[in-house]
Amino acid sequence: MIILTLDAKRCMAELLLRETFDGFLFIEGEITTFNKFSIDGYVHKEFYGDASSSETVYSTWDKLRDFCFAIIKGKRTPLDFKFIFSLPDDAIRRLIEDKKLDFQPETVQGLYLNFRYNGSVLTCTTGTSLKIFTMDKSLEQAFDQWTGEFFSNHEVGWSVL
């Protein structure tokens, strides 16, 4: 787990105006402007009836990005917000394969990016959750490294808090 301080303006452009995070799973979010808006990313498949449009448990960010942008946009910045994203299963599998880690993808509950904005500072905390117990921290370390590279590749300035 690492905590990164991010270039808020650049990161917000990537989050809200570009497709950079669209493939990430959206676990939950909260935005405080004139009201507090809470968003659960869990897909309620019964909404779609028999023709379920989603095979995942959570919505991807592209399904919620415009909605969140509509809440945030305006002359005033939000008082605060938090977004929790997870890498999708295929990205977790690729990370494990690329780094040649001794993990089975099905043992990974999630690899998370927890964004928090407190009105002036935007941070991102990484998180790793496994379905098994292990003392092996190689997946956590690989994900922390991947996260720094991801922000750098998208020209989002960051520093470790």
Long-range contacts (C-beta under 8 A, 24 or more apart in sequence): 1-125, 1-126, 1-127, 1-128, 1-140, 1-144, 2-125, 2-126, 2-144, 2-147, 2-148, 2-160, 3-123, 3-124, 3-125, 3-160, 3-161, 4-123, 4-124, 4-125, 4-126, 4-147, 4-148, 4-151, 4-158, 4-159, 4-160, 4-161, 5-121, 5-122, 5-123, 5-158, 5-159, 5-160, 5-161, 6-122, 6-123, 6-124, 6-151, 6-156, 6-157, 6-158, 7-122, 7-156, 7-157, 7-158, 8-117, 8-121, 8-122, 10-155, 10-156, 10-157, 11-115, 11-122, 11-124, 11-151, 11-156, 12-72, 12-122, 14-154, 14-156, 15-65, 15-83, 15-115, 16-65, 16-68, 16-69, 16-72, 16-73, 17-69, 19-62, 20-154, 21-61, 21-65, 21-85, 22-60, 22-61, 22-62, 22-65, 23-60, 23-61, 23-62, 23-88, 23-91, 24-60, 24-61, 24-85, 24-86, 24-87, 24-88, 24-113, 25-56, 25-57, 25-58, 25-59, 25-60, 25-61, 25-85, 25-86, 25-87, 25-88, 25-110, 26-58, 26-59, 26-60, 26-61, 26-63, 26-64, 26-83, 26-84, 26-85, 27-58, 27-84, 27-85, 27-86, 27-110, 27-112, 28-83, 28-84, 29-64, 29-68, 29-81, 29-82, 29-83, 29-84, 30-80, 30-81, 30-82, 31-68, 31-71, 31-72, 31-78, 31-80, 31-81, 32-78, 32-79, 32-80, 32-81, 33-71, 33-72, 33-74, 33-76, 33-78, 33-79, 37-71, 39-64, 39-67, 39-68, 41-84, 56-88, 58-86, 60-88, 61-85, 77-119, 78-117, 78-119, 79-119, 80-116, 80-117, 80-118, 80-119, 81-115, 81-116, 81-117, 82-114, 82-115, 82-116, 82-117, 83-114, 83-115, 84-112, 84-113, 84-114, 84-115, 85-112, 85-113, 85-114, 85-115, 86-110, 86-111, 86-112, 86-113, 87-111, 87-112, 87-143, 95-139, 95-142, 95-143, 95-146, 96-139, 99-138, 99-142, 101-138, 101-139, 101-142, 102-136, 102-138, 103-136, 103-138, 103-139, 106-131, 107-131, 107-132, 108-139, 111-139, 111-143, 113-147, 123-161, 124-151, 124-158
